[in-house]
Amino acid sequence: QMVAFLIPLLDDKFPLIRSITCWTLSRYSKFIVQSLGHPNGREQFDKILMGLLRRILDTNKRVQEAACSAFATLEEEAAEELVPRLEVILQHLMCAYGKYQRRNLRILYDALGTLADAVGAELNQ
């Protein structure tokens, strides 16, 4: 219920709420991935994944930072579960690459490296 409560807050009008929501969801990453086998677990995972990807492209730099960091944490837990969504993930990350400045670029590079570790050879496809 807590995670379901947080999902809509990813689109809150206040940047601080969006940023804190990203951070909070990152703390629940292990639980979110473990819930994939439960009813509605896959749907909830997809909503969180897409919500974080949207926030990676946020106009606010702090939200971008929090979302990218939270996404990297989720990547570590989800690993091969990301493979079906690899194309949309890469589209968002490449769009962020064109948007980010120096500070957030380091976090983006970390997220890309973590993605490569998580999905392995699937990234070549």
N, C-alpha and C positions, 0 to 999 in steps of 0.2 A: 504493500500500500504506500509505503514511503517513496519508493521509486516512481510509482504511478503519479504521486502527488508532484514530484519534481519535474517530470517531463514537460508539462505546459509552461513551467517557469523558464525553460530554455528560450522562450520567445517573449519574455516579459519586456515591457517598454523601458525598464531601467537597466542600464548596463551592469551595475553592481549586482543586481539580482541574477542576471544571466551568467556573470562571471562566477559568483558563489555557487550557483546551481551546477555549473560545469565541474567545479572543484568537488562538490559534494557527491555528484554522480561518480567521479573517479574513485572516491573512497568505497563505493559500493560495486566496483567493477567485478570483483571476484564473485560476489553474490549474483550479479546480473548474468554472468556467464554460466554459473551453476544452475540458474533458473531456466536455461534453454530447454531442458527436458520437460518442464512443467507446462500445463495448459497456459496459453498466452505468453509463454516465455520467449518464443521466437519473435512474436509481434512486438513485445516490449523491448527486446534487444534491438530490433530494427528501428524502432522509434528513437531510442537513445542514440544509436549510431548515426542516424540521419540528422537528429537534432544537434549532435556535436559537430557533424560536418557542416551544417548550416552556420553554426557559431564560429567555426574556423574561418569563415568568410565574413564575419561580422565587421561592421565599420569601426567599432571600438577596439583599440589595440589591446587593452587589458582583457577584454572578452576573447579576442583572438588567442592570446597567450594562454588563458585558462582552458579554452576549448582544445587547443592543440596539445597541451599537457595532459588533459583528461583523456583525449583520444589515444595518446601514446600509452597511457596506463591501461586503457581498455584493450588496446592491441595486444599487450603482453599477456593478458588473461585469455583473450578470445582466440588467438593464434589462427588455426585452420578454419575457424568459424567465419573468418573474414573473407575467405576465398570467393564465395558467391557474390559478394559486394565489392570485389576488388576494382572493377572498372569505375564505379561511381566514387569510390574512395580516392583513386588516383586522379580523377577529374577534379575533385574538390582540392586535393593537395596541390595539384599543378596550378590551379587558379590562385590559391593562396600564395604560391611561389611568386607570382607576378604582382601580388598585392603587398606582401610583407616587406618591412624594412629590416635593418640589420639585427636588432635585438630578437625579434620574433622569428627571423629566418633560422637562427640556431635551434630553436624549439621545433620548427618545421623539419629541419634536417634530422633531428633526433626522431621525430615521428616517422619519417621516411625510412630511417635505419631500422627502427623497431618493426615497421611493417615488413621490411625485407626479412628480418629474423623470424617474424611470426608466420609468414606464408611461404617462405623458402622459395623453391623452384617455381612455384605457381606464378610468381611475379614475372617470370620470363614469358608467360603466356599473354 
